[in-house]
Structures are given as C-alpha cells and as structure tokens.
C-alpha cells in the first residue's frame, strides 16, 4: 500500500498536516493533522510498503512495544482509508 498522488505532508507552526493538492484539493476538502509518529508512517507510505514493514520500521525508530505499535498503525491506516488517501 502507499499514499495516493496528490496528497502532501507539511509541517506548519510545529504541526504536521496532510492536504490535497491539484485535483485532489477539489475532492478532498480539508486537512488531516497527524503527530510525529503519523508523519513518520506517512513518509514510509510514500513508497509501496506492507504493514509488516511499517511495524518493523516503527519498532526500530521508537521505544514502543509491538502491540501498541500494531494498534497505532491500524488506527493510522484506518484514518487514511476513511479519507481515501491510500492505494491498497
């Protein structure tokens, strides 16, 4: 899976936001605010990646247990799916 073209992550005033650009800006009316971990996952999703690869990278980057990492990834992926920002 990976993020669809037409969406970008920006850091504005210390906050990470995901916005649509170009044609996606017309269809996606708004923005999504994410924390540092969400920004880390978003950047990994710029290339085609599996959930297992996301989990491995998250565990390597942060001091977090596997169950919490899985739950965080699931929640993030669900949020992106609801916004139709992912290519599965």
N, C-alpha and C positions, 0 to 999 in steps of 0.2 A: 504494500500500500504506500501511497505518497500523497502529498497535498496537491490539489489541482492548481494548474497555472492560473494566474490572475489574482492570487492572494499573497500578501506580503506581511511580514512581521516587522514592526518598527518599535523602537524604544523612544517614548515621548515623556519627558519630565519624570524619568525614572520608572515609568510603567511600560510594560510590553503590551502592544495591541496588534491584532490581526485585522487587516482591512482588505476589501476587494479593490482591485484596480482595473482600469479598462472596462470591458464589457461586464466583468464580474461585479464592478461597483454598482451597476444598474440593477442587477438581480439580487445582490447581497447588500441590503440596505442597513448598514450598521457596522459594528465592530465587535470583536471579542477581546476581552482583556485576559491575559494569562500571567502567571507568575514566572519566576526564573526557571523553574523546572519545566513548565509548559513551553517556554521559549527554547529550552534545550531539546525537548522532544520535537518541537516544530522544525528546528533546524535539521534534525536527523531525518525527518519525514520529507525533506526536500529531495531526497533520493528514494528510490523504491527500497523499502525495508520491511522486515517482518516484525511481529510483536515480540518474538523471542530475541531478536537483535536489539529492539528498543529496550527490553528488560535487561539484557546484558550490559548495554551502554549506561543505563540509569544506575545499575548496581555498581558499576565501575566508577562513575562520576560522583555519586552521592553516598553518604553513610546512611544507608536505609536497608531495612530487611526486605526479603523477597516478596512476602505477602503484601506489604504496604506498597512496594513498587508496582506490583501487578495491579493492585486496586487503583493506584494513581494513573497508570497507563490506560486501564479500562475506562476510567472516568474521562480522561482526556480524549481518547478515541471516540467515545460516545458523543461528547460535545462537538467534535469535528464532524462526525457523521450527521448529527442533527442539523448542523449548519450547511451540510452538503459541500464540505471543503476537502473531502478525501476521494481519491481514486483507489478503489479496492482491487 
